[in-house]
């Protein structure tokens, strides 16, 4: 199994769901390098340790203190293979610009990003991660000519 670097980010009202997802997928996550925003990472680490799972987790700053921007920079440098970002869409976020930057950089740099548990589960169970013949194509930003 190829070792991935997976970013985990969750807003305050989605942190419990992220912890639940991480515990549910503890076996998978324990084989990969996990990068989180600060509070999310500490909560995930604690929950996994309570389950007896030793995971490789690096914590950035909290989201409002620049953690989203730090992870976006890692995306630009091709250091993130997959991101799971559980966004609180029901409440305004003071660092909305950083949130949009992280989402945009994932799209621009062709990094898969899951924004709910279902898409996260689909992405981590994909057989393409270990398919040596599969190479994602780079996004094409060209004008479409109908002729």
N, C-alpha and C positions, 0 to 999 in steps of 0.2 A: 504494500500500500504506500503510495506516494505521500510524504508528509506535507500537509498544506499549512498555510498561515491563514487563519480565519479571524476576522474582526467581529466582535460582539459589542453591540451598542444598544442600549435601551433607555428610553425616557423614564422618569420616576414612576408614572402610572403603568408602565409596562415591565418594570424590573422583576416583579414577582413572576410574570409569565416567562421572562428570559431565564430566570433561575430554574423554573420548572422544566423548560425546554432543555436546558443544559444538563440537568440531572437525568432527564429521560434519555439523552444522547451522550451520557458520560463516557461510555465505552468508546464510541467514535471519537469524541473530543480528546480523550486521553492520548490518542496517537498523533495529535497535531499540535502546532504552536498556535496559541490563542492570544489575540491582542484585543484589549478592551479599553473602553473609557473607564476612568477611575473607580467610581462607585459600583458600576456594573461588574467590573472585574473582581473587586473585593467580595461582592456578594456571591458571584459564581464560584470563585475559589473556595470560599467558606463552605458553600453547599456541597461542592464536590469532595472536599476534605472530609466532611461529615459522613459522606457515603463511602469513604475509604479510597477515593480516586485521586491519584496524584496527577495533576494536569500542569502543563507548561503554559502558564498565563502571565502575560506582561500587561501591566496597567499604565495607561497614559494618564493625562490629566482628566478631570471630569469634563463632560461635554461643554458646559457653560464657560469653563476655564481654558478651553482650547483643545480638548480631547478629540472632538470631531475633526477639527482642522489637522491635528497630528495624524489621525488615521487617514484622512484625505491625502496628506502628503505621502504617506506610505503607499497608497493606491497609485499615485502618480509615479512613484519610483518602482512600481511593479513588485512591491513587497507583500501585497495582499492577494490571496487567491480567491477568497470568498468573503462576503460581508453579510451579516445578519443584523438588521437595524429595526428594532421594534419601536416604531414611532408612535407617540401619543398624538393622534390626529384630532382629538376632541378638545384639546387645550392649547392655547398659544404658548410658544416657546421663546424665551428672550434671546436665544442664539439661533434664530431661524436661518440667518444667512449661512452659518456654519453647517447646519443640517442640509440645506440645499446644495452647498458646495460639496459635501461628501457624496450625496446622491448623484450630483452631476459628474464628479470625477469618476465614480464607478461606471456610469454610462459611457463617458468619453473614453475611458481606458479599458472598456470591455471586461470589467470585473463583475461577476454575478453578485447581485444583492437581493436578499430576501427581506421583505418587510412584514411578513407574518409567518407563523409557525408552519403552516402548510407548505408554503414555498421553500422555507428553510429545510424541512424534512425531505422534500423532493430533491433539492439541490445536494444535500449531503449523501443521499442514497444513489446519486447518478453514477453509472458505471464509466462515464467519460473521464472521471478523475484519474483512473488507472489505465486508460486506453492510450497506448503509446502511438497509435496511428491517428489519433484525433488531435487536431490543432485548431483552436478557434481562429476564425479570420478576423483581421483587424477591421474596425468600423470604417466605413467609407463615407466621407463627407464631400460628395461631389454633386453637382447639379444633374438631375435626371433629365436626359434628353429623350423625348418621346419618338423621335424619328429614327 
